Amino acid sequence: MTIHYVSYFDPPWHTERYIADAMAWLGYKVECYEFVNDWDRPENVKPGDIVMTSIPQQFGIAQLRAWKDAGAKLVCWYFDWIGADGNGYKGRELSYAPKLKLFDVVFSTDGDTD
C-alpha cells in the first residue's frame, strides 16, 4: 500500500510535511506530490492505495472518481471545517460538497473560525 499525498510541501515547515514524515516514520510508503501551477498527480494508483490531500478544491470530480475506480481510498485532511455561519469557512463547503462526498474519510483539525 502506498499513500499518495497531494498538497503543498514547500516551505518544509508546512504541517503537510510533518504529517507525511510521521506516516513514513510509522512505516508507510508515502509519495508526496507537490501542488503548484503545473502539478504532479498520482498516476500509478493501485487497489488498496490511499490518495490523501488537504486541498480537495483543486481536484475535479472526474479525477477523484478515476482514483476510486482504480481501487484507492480517498482521504481528505481539511482545515477550517466549521465556520460561525455553520457552512464552513466563508461558506466554501457549500461549493465543495460534491467533491467532499466522494472522499472515504474527511478529517478536520479546526473547530470554529470567525
RAMOZI-V730590 format. One record per helix or strand of 2 or more residues. SS is the DSSP state (hx for helix, st for strand). FROM is the first residue (numbers start at 1). LEN is the number of residues. If there is no record, write none. Layout:
SS | FROM | LEN
SS | FROM | LEN
This chain:
st | 2 | 6
hx | 15 | 11
st | 29 | 6
st | 50 | 4
hx | 56 | 3
hx | 61 | 9
st | 73 | 6
hx | 89 | 12
st | 105 | 4
